[in-house]
Each structure stands twice: as structure tokens, then as C-alpha cells.
Amino acid sequence: MQANLETLSSLERRLSVTLPLDKVNTEVESRLKRLARTVKLHGFRPGKVPMKIVEQQFGGQVRQEVLGDAVQQSFGEAVKEKNLRVAGYPRIEVKPGDTPEHLFEYIATFEVYPEVAVGELAQVRIERPVVDINDTEVDKTIEILRKQRTHYHVVDRAAQSGDQIRMDYRGTLGGQPFDGGTGTDQNTLLGGGQLLPDFEKHLIGMKAGESSAFDLHFPDDYHGKEVAGKVAHFEVQLKEVQQPHVPEADAAFAKSLGVADGDLGKMRADVKANLEREVKRRAETRVKDQVMKSLLEATKVEVPRALLDMEIERLMQTMRHDLAQRGLKADQIPMPREAFEPEAVRRVSLGLILAEMVKLHKLEAKPDQIKSVIQEYAQSYEKPEEVMRWYYQQPERLREVESIVLEDNVVKWALSNAKVEDKPTPFDDLMGNAQ
């Protein structure tokens, strides 16, 4: 085998490889002989097909397979010999022009990974959020949990905001029904933003069994183009009014949160422990985001186009999946590749930087670190041991945790080399709660 390397650009390379065909011919002959022992052709008993016919029927296909294997093996040997780290997949082409019959020549064009020189972090300032969780935060969380468990009772009174109602309605436009304008036994929470305000105001004050008719002017920017900016006529029959009931923070409520004996003190302790875990997670995420941003700003990386295209495709596939999960058809929504490129550049650059830091500073994920992260995840479930087994049953799940540990190791290293400042942070600010 002969291999000649050309540098086309800072990252692009072209490898010209010449292979002797004697080994290829020998392997083709060997595979055809093996095939002849088992091949079935009409008019012949198994294993009795003449070799000449086997060659006629399968020679071309077998030769392509052997050549493909030879190219793959020789390319791997050539890049190893020349100490190249190939990024993405090579483009393989048969070398044009006349080639001696005893030789096979091909050209492989590909990119290599860039050299990454990680920038200095000594002058980088990282703010680490510090949050004090007190009784106020516990009380707020219990109140949220109570509201999440709201249930409804039928009442004999006029509907008001906050009630859940059941109704039939029929809308017409110029005397004709329209798509989405008719509903039977529709449950709606008044004040929940499910209805247009001008529609909902006609329901407030109605009692079960009453009917109402009114005109409704749809907004010009309404999502239903058929009725946007137009006036429709609606007839509504209210069939049921249900009043909300928020459970008390009592023993029964504590049991619903998993406190078996209904002890309120244990409930508050559990809520506080969960808040502390969530605060810790969010604080770590905020610190990690700052570290990653600092690494990107401090390190200039030339991104291989092959890796960039692969990442763009992954992002687009994730978007298609998310749209499908929402019941939308991805093929009907424009997804220009350039819209995904900035995020793809960020992700690929960060991946190259992190890989270099892991290698340079020996930040590989250790088994005990992976186990510790999985144990922490498992603690928030009712049966932690089953969650632990679930992670260890599949290598890809462990690889996901390993990548998280690698990032954590990089963050720890970065924090030991940057200027870190503990910053008292309001609970609602860290949690992203509206004031």
C-alpha cells in the first residue's frame, strides 16, 4: 500500500492510496468458493452450482464488498501511520484516469480535528449563587403544592372566575358553522386563559341550565385564519358549575406527599430537603453556564465543517421529534439549516474545548463519581435501588451520566483557577419565579 497526503486547508486533507489487487483477487476467489457451498439457484442442488455460474451471478457484488473492506482497512492504517485524527467521515472516490490492471487507486478527502489551545481563566470572575432557604420558602412551596392538588365540586350558583364549567357551544359565521366553532361537554377553567376574554365574560354570572347568545369579534391576529378579524355568533348552554377546593395542609395532605404517618413536621422537612436539592442543582447549573461561556470566550476554535453538519442534523432531528410530540407535522414547518448553525457552532466548539481539557488535566470520569451522581438522582424516587439498576442496565445511559461527570470535573478545575465570588441570591431569582 502506498499513501500520499496533501494539505488542502488548515483542516482539510486529501489522501491518495494505491492498493495492489493480488490480495483483493485472492479474497474475492475465497469468498466465492465459500458462497458456492451454500448458494441456491434454480435447477441446481445446494452446493452443486458450477463455479463459473457463481462468478457470473455474484462476482460483481462480492468484488465490491471486498474492495469496500480493503478501502476501509487501508484508510484506517494510513491515517494511523500519519497520526491523523479524522473529524466526521471521509469522502471516498476512485482515482480518475488510467490505472494499471494490477492496482486499485482511490482518493479520500476529509477534515482533521483542530489543535485546541485552551485560554487562560486566571482573570475570569465567576459568581456562585448562595441561597438561604427559610420557612417562607417552605410555606410558599407548600402553598403551590396545595394549589396543584385543587379539585372541584359541583355547586348550584352563578359561575365566577376560578370555577370550572362544562358547556355546549355552537358558533356560526354568516349563518354557517366553522372549524373549531362547535363543542359538546367542554370543560373549561374560567380565568385560566383557555378562552378569549370577550367570550368568557358572557359565561360569568350564568348558572347551570341557562343559555346565552352573543356576537364575538375575533382578534385580527387570531390563530384561526378563517375567523381572524371577523364577527361570529355563538349560542352557549351552561351544563355544570364546579367550585375549586384547595386541600388543607393537614395529615391527609402530608400523606398525599408521601409522608406515611401524616406528620406535618416530617412533611416540612421533606419539602425543605427537596428545595435544597433543587437550589443546589440550579446554582451548579448557573455556575456551569458561566464557566462554559468563559471557556468559549477565552478559546478560539476552528470548527470542522463535518462535525458542524452532523450537529446541525442532530439539532434538527431533536426539533422534529419535539414538534411530533406536540402533534405538529415537522414537514409543514420551515427549518432552514442556517437557523441551527450558531447553536451547533457553540456545541461543537465547547465539545472540542472540553475534550482537550479532559486530556490535558486528566479529568476523566471515574466509576465512583458516576455512581455518586446516579445515587443522587435516585434519591428523589420512591425506589432508589430500581433507578440505580435502570441506569446500569444500559451502556448509553451510563455514557450520558459520564458526560455530565466530565463537565462537572471541568467546572471544578475551572473554579480552582478562576476568581470565584459567592453571591447572596434571592430564592425567587434563582428559581426564576415571577415576583
C-alpha positions, -999 to +999 in steps of 0.1 A: +000+000+000+012+035-009-004+066+006+003+102-002-011+131+019-019+166+007-029+195+029-058+214+012-065+239+041-059+243+078-083+213+085-089+196+051-067+168+039-065+146+008-051+111+009-043+092-023-040+055-017-027+028-041-035-009-033-022-040-051-051-061-064-035-095-058-049-097-022-082-084-034-084-110-061-074-138-037-101-127-012-128-125-039-120-160-051-121-173-015-155-157-008-170-171-040-158-206-031-174-203+003-206-189-013-207-218-038-210-243-009-244-229+002-259-209-027-292-220-040-300-215-077-329-228-097-320-261-114-291-269-091-288-288-059-273-267-029-235-268-032-235-281-067-237-248-086-208-246-111-181-220-101-184-202-134-221-196-128-215-184-092-189-160-105-214-147-132-242-142-106-223-129-076-188-119-088-195-082-092-212-079-058-185-098-039-158-078-056-174-045-045-177-058-009-140-069-008-129-036-023-150-017+003-134-037+031-099-031+016-106+007+013-118+008+049-089-011+063-063+007+042-077+041+051-076+033+088-040+021+085-030+052+065-044+078+089-029+059+119+005+058+102+003+095+095-010+103+130-042+119+118-074+124+138-103+123+113-133+145+120-165+131+106-165+107+076-141+108+046-154+113+010-140+083-010-137+085-048-120+062-073-089+080-087-097+092-122-075+083-152-058+052-163-047+028-136-025-003-141-047-035-140-028-049-110-035-018-089-065+000-074-063+037-065-087+059-045-088+094-031-101+101+004-109+137+012-116+146+049-111+170+077-090+166+108-096+178+144-082+212+151-054+219+176-071+235+206-052+258+229-074+264+259-074+301+270-064+314+304-090+316+332-070+332+359-087+366+354-122+352+348-147+361+375-174+335+384-204+344+406-216+314+427-252+319+439-258+313+477-294+309+487-308+307+522-339+285+524-361+295+553-397+289+565-410+315+540-398+294+510-411+262+526-445+279+531-446+291+495-438+257+482-465+240+503-490+266+490-480+257+454-484+220+462-518+226+477-530+245+446-516+218+423-539+194+441-570+215+437-602+195+430-637+207+420-672+202+435-705+208+417-723+239+431-757+255+425-748+291+419-737+315+392-703+309+376-674+331+386-637+333+378-618+303+392-647+279+386-645+250+362-676+248+339-690+223+315-708+237+284-721+231+249-715+258+223-721+265+187-706+293+166-716+304+132-701+329+107-726+344+084-750+317+095-726+289+086-706+268+111-668+269+110-639+247+121-635+247+159-667+266+164-687+238+180-682+219+212-701+194+234-695+189+271-664+211+270-647+216+304-631+250+309-614+268+338-627+303+339-599+328+343-574+301+331-567+318+298-583+290+278-610+312+263-609+347+247-617+373+274-647+385+253-661+350+252-655+343+288-672+375+301-706+361+288-702+330+309-695+348+342-728+350+361-745+321+343-760+292+362-762+256+352-791+250+328-790+286+314-783+296+278-768+326+262-764+340+227-739+367+217-717+380+190-679+378+193-653+398+174-622+377+169-588+395+171-571+403+138-541+381+148-562+351+159-546+318+150-577+305+132-574+324+099-609+316+089-623+338+117-595+362+124-608+398+124-644+386+119-676+386+140-691+352+148-724+345+165-723+320+195-750+301+213-739+286+247-757+263+271-740+260+306-744+225+319-724+225+351-706+248+375-678+234+397-662+253+426-625+248+433-614+233+466-578+236+478-569+209+503-557+220+538-521+213+548-532+186+572-522+149+578-541+137+548-523+162+526-489+151+541-498+115+533-505+126+497-469+139+495-455+105+506-453+110+544-467+077+555-477+087+591-490+122+580-466+140+603-466+177+593-431+182+607-417+155+585-436+169+556-420+203+560-385+187+564-391+167+532-402+199+514-371+218+526-348+189+516-363+189+481-359+226+479-323+224+490-316+198+463-332+219+436-314+251+447-281+232+447-288+219+412-298+253+398-268+270+415-245+245+399-262+249+365-257+287+368-220+283+377-215+258+349-231+281+323-207+309+334-177+285+331-187+273+297-192+308+284-158+318+298-141+289+281-157+298+248-147+334+251-111+326+261-105+299+234-107+303+197-116+271+179-118+263+142-148+240+138-146+212+112-175+215+088-182+178+090-188+180+128-208+211+123-231+195+098-236+164+120-245+186+150-270+207+128-286+175+118-289+163+154-305+196+164-330+195+135-339+159+144-345+169+180-367+197+168-387+173+145-392+150+175-404+178+198-428+190+171-442+155+167-446+152+204-468+183+203-489+168+175-474+191+148-461+180+114-424+189+111-425+187+073-450+216+073-428+239+094-398+256+077-365+246+093-336+263+075-303+248+084-287+282+089-310+288+118-294+260+137-258+269+129-250+293+157-260+268+184-243+240+165-210+260+164-213+267+202-219+230+210-191+216+187-166+243+199-175+235+235-171+198+229-137+202+214-126+225+243-139+201+270-122+171+253-089+190+253-092+199+290-101+164+300-070+151+282-047+179+293-057+179+330-067+142+334-103+150+342-118+116+331-150+104+348-142+078+375-166+049+383-172+062+418-181+096+405-206+081+381-221+060+408-224+090+431-243+111+405-267+082+398-273+077+436-281+114+439-307+112+410-322+080+426-328+097+459-357+117+445-376+085+436-397+062+458-375+031+450-339+044+445-324+009+441-346+003+410-334+036+395-298+026+401-304-007+383-321+010+354-290+032+348-266+003+350-286-019+326-278+002+295-243+015+285-258+045+267-274+056+300-241+054+318-224+074+290-249+102+295-240+103+332-203+101+323-206+132+301-222+150+330-194+140+353-168+151+328-184+185+326-185+187+364-148+178+366-140+206+341-161+230+361-143+221+393-110+226+376-120+259+362-133+271+396-099+263+411-082+285+385-107+314+382-118+341+406-149+328+424-172+351+443-201+338+465-231+360+458-262+360+481-291+354+458-329+356+464-346+323+462-371+335+436-343+349+414-325+316+413-357+296+407-369+320+381-402+327+399-422+358+389-424+385+416 
